[in-house]
Amino acid sequence: MDSLLDFEECVKDSPEFRLKLELFEADVNVLETHLDKVMKLCGKMVEAGQVYNAANQLFLSGLAELSMFHQKDSVINNCLNQFNQGLQEMISFHTILFDQTQRAISQQLTNLCTQFLPQLLATRREFLRIGGDLDSAALKNSQVSRHRATDAERASHLLLATRKCYQHFALDYCLQLNTFKTQQRLDVLNSVFSFVHAQFTFFHQGFDLLRDLEPTMKTMAAQLSQLSTDCAAKRKELENTHLLVQQRDASGEPLVVPCSGSEELIQGYLFKRSRRKTKTWKRCWFSIRDNQLIYRKSHKEASVVLFEDLRLCAVKSLENIDRRFCFDLLSVQKSCALQADSEEVKQSWLEALQGSIDLAYRQPKEAPPPQGGGDSSPGPPPQRQSVLGEAFRAPGNMLCCDCGEEEPRWASINLGVTVCIQCSGIHRSLGVHLSKVRSLTLDSWEAEQLKLLCILGNNVVNRIYEARCSDEGRVKPRSDSSRSEKEAWIKEKYVEKRFVQSSSEGKAEAGRRLYRAAMAGDLVAMAAALAEGSEVNGSIGEEGGGQTPLIGAAIGGSLLACEFLLLNGAKVNHRDLRGQGALHAAATAGHTGQVCLLLKRGANQYAVDERGQDPLAIAVETANADIVTLLRMARMNEEMRDSEGVFGAIRDDETFQDIFRDFSDMASHDPERLSRRKFSREGQEEEEEDKRGRRGETVNSVKKTTQ
């Protein structure tokens, strides 16, 4: 036990006593500070615990709602309910713990401080005051002359009385200090013991609760194991089904779907022309059922019978309108023009409709057999077959680039290689930033993408990505190799680029080499530079004005270089130090094909450079009629689309779509025909005003119609 103040020394009031008293008072002050800190931290801990309990309660409410959602699933519902009950009891235990902590720490220590410290402080003030009076009385007594007996006697009596009073307060003050020092040890230990006992009780209750839940948890563990097995089997089944469907139809086009039942012959999406507004076409879901042609405008609307009896109808192809793949269905009362998405889909519908009409006359009571759907002619349709034949022209493309399997049906459009179906799945797992996979028989291909596949091809790309294969001692997998072997090879080849012949030049020089190759339109050099790690969006520094390879390709005029860089992640709206992007550069150089391609890829035609000029202003300044026409028509079309959001009656302007398509086809197949045509700004501005006036009349008429 710590030493206490000695009462005998207190009466003597020696220097040793005064020194020990000061140390005692300092200990009391430090102890008071610690007690105050502990009580404040305890309060914060209890408040945080209450917030934690409130959050836990909200969490349990969410679990209860989740349990209600799965009330039809007995396994999940029972599991969630039992865990919810157990956790609810844990919250109650926590509440009790925080209440006991509050009483154990805060209340006991508060009682200690409020019971002793205020009285101790008041006694100390009196002790210091009487000590001062004693010093004054002793000083006066020492200064009285021996010849003044009366004053000397009075001073002696005052000194004696003051000393007795001082001894009384000093002894009282020492008693209180000793009592506080003794009591605080008991109260602090009792407080901490109560807190630990509350924790012991809490964890013991939790242990008992979890022990009661142990049989339930074992049952749930067995159910979870079974669910895990069932889930893995179901996931495998879904993946296999997904792969089969993907192989059959991965183009994203709305192909006709033959139905398995006897009540319905054919179904699919068609465009239906409005009878009131002949230029308005609506995409609807059509089906033939019970000798009727039925359609739905959307999944939220009910089916509508378009023709009640197909026996009273005739079907024919429409060749005298601008839109492609159209056919007409006529009856005595009405006719309806329909449009398919491709020639093969159109023919399937014509065959199915005519077959349904014929069958309705021959067997009105029997369910018609399945017709159309393209099942009678195996293999890819003619248009797809032409894509496949064009792709196989490049050297090495008739074998899979990664395993050598014959006649691959898939391709990576950004790498420029053909791959088999198993390797295509591995390519997809790499991510679209490394490989963009597309089907050669099911997907639609743009001219630029198909040309890239023919110019690069498997032999060229393999010379780049497999240059050091023999040096590494690596053996390329074959078509009969396991999937794991092919996957390891493809990752080493395209992700790690382990077999690429690395260059000793720095990144800056590699970037300049990619820029020069892009400007020259050298696709092989560009592919090699990207394989060696050149940044597709890296700028060539201040000496080149901060231009990227895409801007260089736009300046050089190579349409395929622009498409290759865009497919490999080039940012179409990146701008150099002068604020000009690829679209500015193409407009300045007068490359109409590049302008068309960049607009299709989302280039911002309103971005201005350091002179405040956008691409349209540059085209007007250079007097390039084709580019001005493209940019202005694109702006008009965008304005028409904006008006669609207000009035809901205007689609993409057909004139713009036709002009845009013509320019795109001409840039890909006949770029020599794209020549500059000089024109006067005054005449062009008058033409622009006239076009805007016609657009305004169209919008006003739509407003009146919608109102």
Secondary structure, DSSP 8 states (H G I E B T S, - for coil): ------HHHHHHT-HHHHHHHHHHHHHHHHHHHHHHHHHHHHHHHHHHHHHHHHHHHHHHHHHHHHHHHTTT-HHHHHHHHHHHHHHHHHHHHHHHHHHHHIIIIIIHHHHHHHHHHHHHHHHHHHHHHHHHHHHHHHHHHHHS-TT-HHHHHHHHHHHHHHHHHHHHHHHHHHHHHHHHHHHHHHHHHHHHHHHHHHHHHHHHHHHHHHHHHHHHHHHHHHHHHHHHHHHHHHHHHHHHHHHHHHHH--S-----EE-SSSSEEEEEEEEEE-SS-TT-EEEEEEEEETTEEEEESSTTS--EEEES-GGG-EEEEE-SSSSSSEEEEE-SS-EEEEE-SSHHHHHHHHHHHHHHHHHHHH-TTS------TTTTS-S--HHHHHHHHHHTTSTTTTB-TTT--BS--EEETTTTEEE-HHHHHHHHHH-TTT--EEETTTS---HHHHHHHHHSHHHHHHHHHTTTHHHHT-----TTS-HHHHHHHHIIIIIS-TTS---SS-HHHHHHHHHHHHHHT-HHHHHHHHHTT--TT----GGGTT--HHHHHHHHT-HHHHHHHHHTT--TT-B-TTS-BHHHHHHHHT-HHHHHHHHHTT--TT---TTS--HHHHHHHHT-HHHHHHHHHHHHHHHHHHHHHHHS---S-HHHHHHHHHHHHHHHH-GGG-------HHHHHHHHHHHHHHHHHHHHHHHHHH-
